Amino acid sequence: MKTMKAIIKWLLKWLLIALVVFVIIGFDPRLETTYYDYTSGEIPEEFEGFRIVQISDFHLKEFGENEEKLIAAVRDCAPDLIVLTGDIVDGDREDIAPLTQLLEGIHELAPIYYVSGNHDLDADAVSQYDQMQRAFLTYGVTDLDDKQEIIRRNNAQIRLTGVQWRDVYFRDVIPSAEQDYFNILLYHAGDTFELLSGYGYDLLLAGHMHGGVIRIPFVGGVCGEDKTLFPKYDGGAFENKTMSMILSRGLGDSALPRFWNRPEVVCVELHTQTEGNK
């Protein structure tokens, strides 16, 4: 009997230790970079190895003094292009210094393009949005809301299309992709992946879902932005028959604290499909 009690006590002790370690690791706030290799036969050979850094759902969060940790993460990716996929500012914070510090540190690394998110366009973020637009002018950021841009490398081109955040009717303003190009679409809300798949784009870069906020290892995100449980699209790479999506888990916080869900910078490297890598 004493032996059984000792075993149970020993098990409970180690279960408690394991639980404490699980919780401590789960609330790890350190920034991480997720690397993706994206291969397609539509990518011109001149864009082999072309790197895109995606920053999403920044929410004016601080990563070290003067954003030094976030700037270093972007620099380490050696980007050819930087995209900001929405929720860069936030009505809960008047001072946009974290954004200006970030742009100061990265604007010379690569061209920067932006599309809006829901928090950028909130009624309580009008001042922050205006300040952000002035910062974009200072640091040469291109606002790509409802616009298209040709990205050139040597004699080759790909097309970058941005769509402004909209709660409803956003499908009515999305142009169809031009099939002569490799087409990248920037839209904030990754949960619209299936709706956007019929427009001819090759790759969607999105955010909004915060990785499901609370994540369970080997299961995924728990909380959708629409309050659904275990959303289908939380963070990571997804594809269907017509389009692929890389969905950033984002950088900033939500109403709930992030758990097993470290803030994320995304680095996508493009590869031309050849006979050897099909």
Sequence and secondary structure as in RCSB ss.txt:
>XXXX:A:sequence
MKTMKAIIKWLLKWLLIALVVFVIIGFDPRLETTYYDYTSGEIPEEFEGFRIVQISDFHLKEFGENEEKLIAAVR
DCAPDLIVLTGDIVDGDREDIAPLTQLLEGIHELAPIYYVSGNHDLDADAVSQYDQMQRAFLTYGVTDLDDKQEI
IRRNNAQIRLTGVQWRDVYFRDVIPSAEQDYFNILLYHAGDTFELLSGYGYDLLLAGHMHGGVIRIPFVGGVCGE
DKTLFPKYDGGAFENKTMSMILSRGLGDSALPRFWNRPEVVCVELHTQTEGNK
>XXXX:A:secstr
 HHHHHHHHHHHHHHHHHHHHHHHHHT    EEEEEEEEETTS GGGTT EEEEE   TT   SGGGHHHHHHHH
HT  SEEEEES  S TT S  HHHHHHHHHHTTTS EEEE  TTTT GGGHHHHHHHHHHHHHHT EE TTEEEE
EEETTEEEEEEE    SS GGGG     TTS EEEEEEEGGGHHHHGGG  SEEEEE SGGGSBEETTTEE B T
TS BS S SSEEEE SS EEEE   SS  SS  BS   EEEEEEEEE  TT  
